[in-house]
Amino acid sequence: MLFVADPVELATGITDAILGLFAVLCAVGLFALTARDPWKARLWSVAVLLLAIASVLGVAQHGLVVDPTTRTLAIHGIDLALGQVIALVVDGALLDRWGLTVARRALPFLILMGMIFFGIAYLFPTTFLPFILYEAVAMLFALGVYISLAIARRPGALLMTLGILVTILAAVVQVSPLELDLIWRLDHNSLFHLVQLVGLALLFSGLSASMIAVVVRVPDPVGSARR
């Protein structure tokens, strides 16, 4: 396994690896809350795990010396994973705003939308516009949902709102020409990963707060016997 010689691309690969590792930890933390809110915990843990997979593939794309076929497969894998991440984020917003029945009914349609995005990205690999439009519509929808829930003082909704705002900011950074010199020169991709780390931390905190606030009703065997 050889690392790329370009320090900018190497920094992108390293920040991708950091984001991927943090995403795995968040996915494990969310899955640990399954007993409190099974559908929500599983939905979001899968979404975050897919983000981790996209980050690992990003390491292969940017940080490692690979043959062109492997690099192309990594790019397609990233598109596929991120398309489904966005679909699951929207379903999570539907769940929090309109409940489990709506989220379950919408999930197949949203997964299909993610696959359609992947198909477009596969057919037109030289443009980033389809992903920008797809993500923008989805994130603005989710932002509106969580703003309304934050106004209603739902547990974790304010943190979710901030997390989505930071995620939108990360997307803006990624499509910008922004660069920053720290230990290495960090290009727009590296900065996107670092900003998204903050967004993911906020989302994880908001999701955890909302699920911890759920009252888990444990059957009372003594009371049941009395009845």
C-alpha positions in Angstrom: 0.0 0.0 0.0 1.6 3.2 -1.2 0.5 6.7 -0.2 0.3 9.4 -2.9 3.2 11.9 -3.1 1.0 15.0 -3.5 0.7 16.5 0.0 -2.6 18.1 -0.8 -4.2 14.8 -1.9 -2.5 13.1 1.0 -4.1 15.6 3.4 -7.5 14.9 1.8 -7.0 11.2 2.4 -6.0 11.7 6.0 -9.0 13.9 6.8 -11.2 11.4 5.0 -9.8 8.7 7.3 -10.4 10.8 10.4 -14.0 11.5 9.4 -14.6 7.8 8.6 -13.3 6.7 12.0 -15.4 9.3 13.8 -18.5 8.2 11.8 -17.9 4.6 12.8 -17.8 5.6 16.5 -21.0 7.6 16.1 -22.8 4.8 14.3 -21.9 2.4 17.2 -23.1 5.0 19.7 -26.4 5.4 17.9 -27.0 1.7 17.5 -26.4 1.3 21.3 -29.7 3.4 21.7 -31.8 0.8 19.8 -33.7 -0.2 22.9 -34.9 3.4 23.4 -36.1 4.1 19.8 -35.4 1.0 17.5 -36.4 2.5 14.1 -34.6 5.8 14.6 -31.5 4.3 16.1 -31.1 1.8 13.2 -32.0 4.3 10.5 -29.4 6.8 11.6 -26.7 4.3 12.5 -27.0 2.9 9.0 -26.8 6.5 7.5 -23.7 7.3 9.5 -22.1 4.0 8.7 -22.6 4.7 5.0 -20.9 8.0 5.5 -18.0 6.1 7.1 -17.9 3.8 4.0 -17.8 6.8 1.7 -14.9 8.2 3.7 -12.9 4.9 3.5 -13.5 4.9 -0.2 -12.3 8.6 -0.2 -9.1 7.5 1.3 -8.5 5.1 -1.6 -9.5 7.8 -4.1 -7.3 10.6 -2.7 -4.7 9.1 -0.4 -3.5 5.9 -1.9 -1.7 5.0 -5.1 -4.3 2.8 -6.9 -4.9 1.8 -10.5 -7.4 3.8 -12.6 -10.1 1.1 -12.4 -9.9 0.9 -8.6 -10.1 4.7 -8.4 -13.1 4.8 -10.6 -14.8 2.1 -8.5 -14.1 4.1 -5.4 -15.7 7.2 -6.9 -18.8 5.2 -7.9 -19.0 3.7 -4.4 -18.8 7.1 -2.8 -21.7 8.3 -5.0 -23.8 5.3 -4.1 -23.1 5.6 -0.4 -23.7 9.4 -0.2 -26.9 9.1 -2.3 -28.3 6.8 0.3 -27.0 8.8 3.3 -29.0 11.8 2.0 -32.1 9.6 1.5 -31.9 8.3 5.1 -31.4 11.8 6.5 -34.6 12.9 4.8 -36.4 9.8 6.2 -35.1 10.6 9.6 -36.6 14.1 9.3 -39.9 12.6 8.3 -39.8 10.3 11.2 -39.2 13.1 13.7 -41.9 15.3 12.2 -44.6 13.0 11.0 -44.0 9.7 12.8 -43.0 6.1 12.1 -45.8 5.2 9.6 -44.9 8.1 7.2 -41.2 7.3 7.5 -41.7 3.6 6.7 -43.9 4.4 3.7 -41.4 7.0 2.4 -38.3 4.9 2.8 -38.5 2.8 -0.4 -39.2 5.9 -2.5 -36.3 7.8 -0.9 -33.9 4.8 -1.5 -35.1 4.9 -5.1 -34.3 8.6 -5.3 -30.8 7.8 -4.0 -30.4 5.2 -6.7 -31.6 7.6 -9.4 -29.0 10.1 -8.2 -26.3 7.4 -8.4 -27.4 6.6 -12.0 -27.2 10.2 -13.0 -23.7 10.5 -11.4 -22.6 7.3 -13.1 -23.8 8.6 -16.5 -22.3 12.1 -16.1 -19.2 11.6 -14.0 -17.5 14.8 -15.0 -20.0 17.1 -13.3 -20.7 17.6 -9.6 -24.0 19.5 -10.2 -26.4 16.6 -9.7 -25.1 15.9 -6.2 -25.2 19.6 -5.3 -28.8 19.9 -6.3 -29.8 16.6 -4.7 -28.1 17.4 -1.4 -29.4 21.0 -1.4 -33.0 20.0 -1.8 -32.7 17.3 0.9 -30.8 19.3 3.4 -33.0 22.4 3.1 -36.0 20.2 3.6 -34.5 18.6 6.7 -33.4 22.0 8.0 -36.9 23.3 7.7 -38.2 20.3 9.6 -35.8 20.6 12.5 -36.2 24.4 12.7 -39.9 23.8 13.3 -39.1 21.1 15.9 -36.6 23.3 17.6 -39.3 26.1 17.9 -41.5 23.4 19.4 -38.7 22.6 21.9 -38.4 19.0 20.9 -35.4 17.4 22.7 -32.3 17.4 20.5 -33.9 19.4 17.7 -31.8 22.5 18.1 -28.6 20.5 17.9 -30.0 18.7 14.8 -30.7 22.1 13.3 -27.1 23.3 14.0 -25.8 20.0 12.6 -27.6 20.3 9.4 -26.6 24.0 9.1 -22.9 23.0 9.5 -23.4 20.1 7.0 -24.8 22.7 4.5 -21.8 24.9 5.2 -19.5 21.9 4.6 -21.1 21.3 1.2 -20.5 25.0 0.3 -16.9 24.7 1.3 -16.5 21.6 -0.8 -17.6 23.3 -4.0 -15.6 26.5 -3.2 -11.9 27.2 -4.2 -11.1 27.7 -0.5 -7.6 26.5 0.7 -5.8 26.9 4.0 -2.2 26.4 5.0 -1.8 24.6 8.4 0.6 21.7 8.8 -0.2 20.9 5.1 -2.1 22.8 2.5 -5.7 21.9 3.0 -7.8 22.2 -0.1 -11.6 22.4 -0.3 -12.0 18.6 0.1 -9.9 18.5 3.3 -11.7 21.5 4.7 -15.1 19.9 3.9 -14.1 16.8 5.9 -13.1 18.9 8.9 -16.2 21.0 8.8 -18.3 17.9 8.4 -16.7 16.4 11.5 -18.3 19.3 13.5 -21.6 18.8 11.8 -21.6 15.0 12.5 -20.7 15.7 16.2 -23.7 18.0 16.4 -26.0 15.6 14.7 -24.9 12.7 16.9 -25.5 14.9 20.0 -28.9 15.9 18.8 -29.9 12.3 17.9 -28.7 11.0 21.2 -30.5 13.7 23.2 -33.8 12.9 21.3 -33.6 9.2 21.9 -32.5 9.4 25.5 -35.5 11.6 26.1 -37.8 8.8 24.9 -39.6 7.1 27.8 -39.1 3.4 27.7 -42.0 1.6 29.2 -41.0 -1.7 30.9 -43.9 -4.1 31.7 -44.5 -4.4 35.4 -44.9 -8.2 36.1 -46.3 -7.5 39.6 -48.9 -5.1 38.3 -49.8 -7.5 35.4 -50.3 -10.3 37.9 -52.7 -8.2 40.0 -54.8 -7.4 36.9 
